[in-house]
Amino acid sequence: MQPSHYISVHLRPVAGTSIWDLASAVVRQVHGHLQDAPGSVALALPGMKEGSPPHPGRVFQVFSDESLDLGAVMGRINGLRSMSDMLHVDRSIHAVPEGIEEWAAFTRFRVPNRGRRARDTDACFANRSRARAEAVAEAEQLPTIPWRTARDKGGSFGLSIRRMPAEPGVPLEQGALNGYGLSSAAHPFWLPVLRQGGEK
């Protein structure tokens, strides 16, 4: 997939609904589409802010090179009737402008498991525990989308997202996308950086 086209989703929470509720709803629809069509769309949070407090931004972008995939995601989001006043999808699919100079990857940031492995020495376990504590502190500075697993599992976790800018002048090699439309820091999937209105 090449990120040649995109749609924008505007998040406009009202009293009783948080921006995180809307962010979770959008990502869930992207995830649902990717269950049927793996790797077909990528998710960008162009207005996200890291720090204290982090914020996901009020516009999400979904990229693809297939209008059918973007149309399917649009249909899923527009089908959320209870949020129709709070989630506004652009009516048309936009082409990415030519001559993009700035690119970024939106990656999932994972916190290591706290469990002790059978082969861990005390020193190894102490090092991993220290690394985990540092990762937890870093995750607290990142936008973290609340996520509930399937009802039969009854669990929940946070989907922490980090924005990784591409180095200017370095050739871009596309990595893989996961089931949320995000990539990993080790294998980033680069997306064009556009203003929230769509201009480069």
Phi, psi and omega in degrees: 000136174246135184282073184265341180222161182203163169235155176247139178241123183259127183259118183229081183293151175242176181304132179094351178230133181264163176299330181289325175299316181290319179300317179297320180296318180294312181297325179295324178289322175298315179299318180299319178294320183290340174295326180270331185222075183304137175074010187273337180222155178233148184251136176232144176241079189296335182256012183296150179231132174264158179123205183235108000270153175285161182212138181282348185090164184256003175226127172251148176238142177239124184250150174193172171250008180237121179297328180297320180291316178295321177296323179293320177294318176304315180297320179297314182291317179295340179282354178278081187300325182290346181242015186298333178276351185245341178244114182243117179261134175307141183289334183242158175270132185257144172274139176291130180299154176283161176076029178296130181252341183240131181230153178211153175247142176251111191246152176276128178260122183253141173264127181301151178297146182274349184294155178266130179279154184300327183269001183294130165278169179300320181293318180296316180295322179295320179295318180292324178295321178293318178296322179294318179299321178294321179293321178299316180296323179291319180298330180293343179265358184253148172301126183235112183280124177293138185221128176254134179282179181304151185303325183290340178267326174067022181254176177208158177202174178251135179261096183276135186238132177240139176265126183239108181287147176282149177283130181301136175083354180268127180303138183268128173245123185283132174269204183256156176255143177268190184286001178248003183082014179252167176240190179245159179296329180286329182225071185291146173252115189275136179237147179293139177272114181241150170295159185296343174274354177105353180276153180279000000 
